[in-house]
């Protein structure tokens, strides 16, 4: 019995394939500076606001506690972040950038710009703007959260 739909022609199928290809490209670019792709997003949050609680990082990145814990262990091992408990709140562990973690921002930015350019190389300026708009709408649909100005940064 034949399939009723041709999966390869659906947007969902193409989006899944593009997501995989992009993720591989992200891993390659960040690997050049000793990071895994997911770790970059932890650093991005800490560059915006250092000293976040682990639970807040997990929430901001929409990740489970075990996943964020594993990512943080990796970042601690390569001396980019450190864990600390504040004296006035022994229950909450906070994550702070190390000096090396702050210095890493320039390397990440350089790799990110290369990634952005390679990702969008075949698109016109108009196509780039439309794609950005569409991705924002899709993310909002998937997360159930309205688009925010943070999505534009």
The 8 nearest C-alpha neighbors of each residue, nearest first, counted from 0:
[[1, 2, 3, 4, 5, 6, 7, 8],
 [2, 0, 3, 4, 5, 6, 7, 8],
 [1, 3, 4, 0, 5, 6, 7, 8],
 [4, 2, 1, 5, 0, 6, 8, 7],
 [5, 3, 2, 6, 8, 9, 7, 1],
 [4, 6, 7, 8, 3, 2, 9, 12],
 [5, 7, 8, 9, 4, 12, 11, 10],
 [6, 8, 5, 9, 12, 13, 10, 11],
 [9, 7, 6, 5, 10, 12, 13, 4],
 [10, 8, 11, 12, 6, 7, 13, 5],
 [9, 11, 13, 12, 14, 8, 7, 15],
 [12, 10, 14, 9, 13, 15, 6, 8],
 [11, 13, 15, 9, 10, 14, 7, 6],
 [14, 12, 16, 10, 15, 11, 17, 9],
 [13, 15, 17, 11, 16, 12, 10, 18],
 [14, 16, 18, 12, 13, 17, 11, 19],
 [17, 15, 13, 19, 18, 14, 20, 12],
 [18, 16, 20, 14, 19, 15, 21, 13],
 [19, 17, 15, 21, 16, 20, 14, 22],
 [18, 20, 22, 16, 17, 21, 23, 15],
 [21, 19, 17, 23, 22, 18, 16, 24],
 [22, 20, 24, 18, 23, 19, 17, 25],
 [21, 23, 25, 19, 24, 20, 18, 26],
 [24, 22, 26, 20, 21, 25, 27, 19],
 [23, 25, 21, 27, 22, 26, 28, 20],
 [24, 26, 22, 28, 23, 27, 36, 29],
 [25, 27, 36, 23, 29, 24, 28, 30],
 [28, 26, 30, 24, 25, 29, 23, 31],
 [29, 27, 25, 30, 31, 26, 110, 24],
 [28, 30, 34, 31, 26, 32, 27, 36],
 [31, 29, 33, 27, 34, 32, 28, 26],
 [30, 32, 29, 28, 33, 27, 34, 110],
 [33, 31, 30, 29, 34, 106, 28, 107],
 [32, 34, 30, 31, 29, 35, 77, 28],
 [35, 33, 30, 29, 32, 36, 38, 39],
 [34, 36, 38, 37, 26, 29, 30, 33],
 [35, 37, 26, 38, 39, 25, 29, 34],
 [38, 36, 39, 35, 40, 41, 70, 34],
 [39, 37, 41, 40, 35, 36, 70, 34],
 [38, 40, 42, 37, 41, 36, 43, 35],
 [39, 41, 43, 42, 38, 37, 44, 60],
 [42, 40, 38, 44, 39, 43, 45, 56],
 [41, 43, 45, 39, 40, 44, 46, 38],
 [44, 42, 40, 46, 41, 45, 39, 47],
 [43, 45, 47, 41, 42, 46, 48, 40],
 [46, 44, 49, 48, 42, 47, 43, 41],
 [45, 47, 43, 44, 48, 42, 49, 101],
 [46, 48, 44, 45, 43, 49, 42, 51],
 [49, 47, 45, 46, 44, 50, 51, 43],
 [48, 50, 45, 95, 51, 46, 96, 47],
 [51, 49, 95, 94, 93, 52, 48, 45],
 [52, 50, 93, 94, 49, 55, 53, 56],
 [51, 53, 93, 55, 54, 92, 94, 56],
 [52, 54, 56, 55, 93, 57, 92, 51],
 [53, 55, 57, 52, 56, 58, 64, 51],
 [56, 54, 58, 52, 57, 53, 59, 51],
 [55, 57, 59, 53, 58, 54, 60, 52],
 [58, 56, 62, 54, 60, 55, 59, 61],
 [57, 59, 61, 55, 56, 60, 54, 62],
 [60, 58, 56, 61, 57, 55, 62, 44],
 [59, 61, 57, 62, 58, 56, 40, 41],
 [60, 62, 58, 59, 57, 63, 56, 142],
 [63, 61, 57, 60, 66, 67, 58, 64],
 [62, 64, 66, 65, 57, 67, 61, 58],
 [63, 65, 67, 66, 68, 57, 62, 54],
 [66, 64, 68, 63, 67, 69, 62, 70],
 [67, 65, 69, 63, 68, 64, 62, 70],
 [68, 66, 70, 64, 69, 65, 57, 71],
 [67, 69, 65, 71, 66, 70, 64, 72],
 [68, 70, 72, 66, 67, 71, 65, 73],
 [71, 69, 67, 73, 68, 72, 38, 66],
 [70, 72, 74, 68, 73, 69, 75, 67],
 [73, 71, 75, 69, 74, 70, 76, 68],
 [72, 74, 76, 70, 71, 75, 69, 77],
 [73, 75, 71, 77, 79, 76, 72, 80],
 [74, 76, 78, 72, 80, 73, 77, 81],
 [77, 75, 73, 74, 78, 72, 79, 71],
 [76, 78, 74, 75, 79, 73, 80, 33],
 [79, 77, 75, 76, 80, 74, 97, 99],
 [78, 80, 100, 97, 74, 99, 77, 75],
 [81, 79, 96, 97, 75, 95, 78, 74],
 [80, 82, 95, 75, 94, 96, 97, 83],
 [83, 81, 94, 93, 95, 92, 80, 84],
 [82, 84, 93, 92, 94, 85, 81, 95],
 [85, 83, 92, 89, 93, 91, 86, 88],
 [84, 86, 88, 87, 89, 83, 91, 92],
 [87, 85, 88, 89, 84, 83, 90, 91],
 [86, 88, 85, 89, 84, 90, 91, 92],
 [89, 87, 85, 90, 86, 91, 84, 92],
 [88, 90, 91, 84, 85, 86, 87, 92],
 [91, 89, 88, 92, 84, 85, 87, 86],
 [90, 92, 89, 88, 84, 93, 52, 85],
 [91, 93, 84, 83, 52, 53, 82, 90],
 [94, 92, 52, 50, 51, 83, 82, 84],
 [93, 95, 82, 50, 51, 81, 52, 83],
 [96, 94, 50, 81, 80, 49, 82, 97],
 [95, 97, 80, 100, 79, 101, 81, 49],
 [96, 98, 100, 80, 99, 79, 101, 95],
 [99, 97, 101, 100, 102, 96, 79, 80],
 [98, 100, 102, 97, 101, 79, 103, 78],
 [101, 99, 79, 97, 96, 103, 98, 102],
 [100, 102, 98, 103, 99, 104, 96, 97],
 [101, 103, 99, 104, 100, 98, 105, 106],
 [104, 102, 100, 106, 101, 105, 99, 107],
 [103, 105, 107, 102, 106, 101, 108, 100],
 [104, 106, 108, 107, 103, 109, 102, 101],
 [107, 105, 109, 103, 108, 104, 110, 32],
 [106, 108, 104, 110, 109, 105, 111, 103],
 [107, 109, 111, 105, 106, 110, 104, 112],
 [110, 108, 106, 112, 107, 111, 105, 113],
 [109, 111, 113, 107, 112, 108, 28, 114],
 [110, 112, 114, 108, 113, 109, 107, 115],
 [113, 111, 115, 109, 114, 110, 108, 116],
 [114, 112, 110, 116, 111, 115, 117, 109],
 [113, 115, 111, 117, 112, 116, 118, 110],
 [116, 114, 112, 118, 113, 117, 111, 119],
 [115, 117, 113, 119, 118, 114, 120, 112],
 [116, 118, 120, 114, 119, 115, 113, 121],
 [119, 117, 115, 116, 120, 114, 21, 121],
 [118, 120, 116, 122, 117, 121, 115, 127],
 [121, 119, 117, 116, 122, 118, 123, 115],
 [122, 120, 119, 123, 118, 117, 116, 126],
 [123, 121, 119, 126, 120, 127, 124, 125],
 [122, 124, 126, 125, 127, 121, 120, 119],
 [123, 125, 127, 126, 128, 122, 129, 119],
 [126, 124, 128, 127, 123, 129, 122, 130],
 [127, 125, 129, 123, 128, 124, 122, 130],
 [126, 128, 124, 130, 125, 129, 122, 131],
 [129, 127, 131, 125, 126, 130, 132, 124],
 [128, 130, 126, 132, 131, 127, 133, 125],
 [131, 129, 133, 127, 132, 128, 126, 134],
 [130, 132, 128, 134, 129, 133, 127, 135],
 [133, 131, 129, 135, 130, 134, 128, 136],
 [134, 132, 130, 136, 135, 131, 129, 137],
 [133, 135, 137, 131, 136, 132, 130, 138],
 [136, 134, 138, 132, 133, 137, 139, 131],
 [135, 137, 139, 133, 134, 138, 140, 132],
 [138, 136, 140, 134, 139, 135, 141, 133],
 [139, 137, 141, 135, 140, 136, 142, 134],
 [138, 140, 136, 144, 142, 137, 145, 143],
 [139, 141, 137, 143, 138, 142, 136, 144],
 [142, 140, 138, 139, 143, 137, 144, 136],
 [141, 143, 144, 139, 140, 138, 145, 137],
 [144, 142, 140, 139, 141, 145, 138, 146],
 [143, 145, 139, 142, 146, 140, 141, 138],
 [146, 144, 139, 147, 143, 140, 142, 136],
 [145, 147, 139, 135, 144, 150, 148, 136],
 [148, 146, 149, 150, 145, 151, 144, 135],
 [147, 149, 150, 151, 146, 152, 145, 135],
 [150, 148, 147, 151, 152, 146, 47, 135],
 [151, 149, 148, 147, 152, 146, 135, 138],
 [150, 152, 148, 149, 147, 135, 131, 146],
 [151, 149, 150, 148, 147, 43, 47, 131]]
